[in-house]
Amino acid sequence: MPGAKERPPAGFHDMPGHYIRRLQQIAVAVFLQELESVGVTPIQYAVLQAVREAPGSDQRSLAGMIGLDTSTMVGVVERLESRGLVHRGSTRADRRVRLLTLTEEGRSIMAKMQPMVNRAQEKILEPLSKTDRKEFMRMIKVLVSTNNDLSRAPSEGV
């Protein structure tokens, strides 16, 4: 529009992406602090949780559940398997397909981690009232679900 004043570029303090990135950094730091004794990363926890929710699923399907690219998934699963937390088996139909289940140690560590994960989530949301927490979760789910296809590793079923 001729004669209209151009809007000055937004500073990063005006950009939601900046705060989303910062909140991710904070969430990872809090998670690692709470789970230091078990030495599990947020991505490893997500994979373990997905395997617990869908035992016997293949790696590709589990990667889709949590929005993780398949090459990253392979490395995470290898680390979890080397720790004895998951077992990779193959199917008779296609030996290339790897089906994941939690080992006894994997089930044990998941039970141990649950209160730690709950504390981490509580710590992150602590400044918000119960009502604000529900609204925050509602809004973040809207943003994730409507923008899911923009991700390099979209989650399935979002």
N, C-alpha and C positions, 0 to 999 in steps of 0.2 A: 504494500500500500504506500504510494508516494507520500512523502512528508511525515510518515509515521516514525516515531522515534524507535530506534533499535533498542531492544532490551539488552542490558549489559550481560555478559556471560555470568552464569551462576558460579559462585564459589563452591568449593567442595562441601562446605558446611550447609549448603542449601540443597544438596543432592542426597536423595534417599539411598542410592547405591553406596555412598560413603558410610552411612550409618549401618546399613545391612552388613557391609564388610567388617566394620568395627565390632558389631554385635557377634558376628561369626568368630572373630578373633577372641573375643571375651568368652564366648561359649566354649570354644576349644580349650582355652586356658583353664576355665573353671572345671571342665570335664577332666582334663589331665591331672589337675590338682586333686580332685576327689578320688580318682581311680589310680593314683600313683602306685599304690601298693599292688595292684594287679597288672599294671603295665599294658593296658589295652587302650588303643586310640579310639576316637569317635567313629571312624570308618570301620574299624575292626568290630566295634560294638554293634554298629548297624548291620554288618554282615551276620554276626552271631545271632542277633535278634531276628533277622529275616530267616535264617536257617531254623531257628526255634519255632517261628510261626508257620513255616512251610517246609518241614523236614522232607528230604528226598527230592527236593526241587533241583533243577540243573542250575549251574552257575549263571548262565545267561538270563534266565527268568529271575533269579535272585538279584542280579545286577539291575534289572529293570524295576524291580520292586522298590529299590532304594535310590535309584537315579545315579548309578555308578557305571562308568564305561567299562566294557568287558576286559580291557587290558589291565586296568587298575584292579579289577575284581580278581583276576588270576593271581597277581602278586599278593593281595591281601589274603586270599585263601591259602596260598602256599605258606605264608607266615603263620596263619592260624593252624594249619595242618602240622607244621613243624613243631608247634607248641603242644600238639596233641589235643586241640580243642574241637577240631572238625575232622570228619572222615570223608574222603572223596571216593565214591564208588562209580562204576560204569554200568550201563544198561546192556542187556543182551542184544537189543536191537541195533545199538550204535555205541561202540566202545569209546568213541571220542567224546560222547556226552558224559559229563561228570556230575553225579548226583551227590548232594551234600547232606550230611546229618551231623548233629552234635555228638561228640563222644561223651562218656561219663564225666570226664574232666571238664568238657565244655558246658555241660548242664550244671555242674557244680560251680564253675566260675560265674555263670550267668546268675545263679541264685545269690552268690556272694556280691555281685556287682549291682543288683537291682536297687538296694537301698542307697548305694553310692550315686547311681545315676539319678535317682529321685532327688537326692540332696543337691546335685549339680543343677538340675532343672529348677528346683525351688530357689536356689541362690540367684539364678539368672532372673527369675520373675519376681523375686522378693520385693522390689520397689513398687510393684503394681498391686492395686487392690484386686480382690477376687473378680469383681466386675470388669476391671480393666484387663485382667489376664484373659478372660473369656473373649473380650473384644479384640485384644491383640492377636490371639490365636485365630479368631475368625478372619481378621484382616490378612494375616500372613498366609493363611491357607488360600484365600482368594487370590492373592498375588502369585503364589506358587502355582496354583492350578491353572490360572488363566495365562500364565507365561511359561508353563511347563515345556511347550514345544520349542521354545527359544533356546533351551539348554542343549549343550552338546551330548548330554546323557539324560534325556527326559525319563521321568519316572512313569511306570505303567500304573494305571488305575488311580491316577491323581485327579 
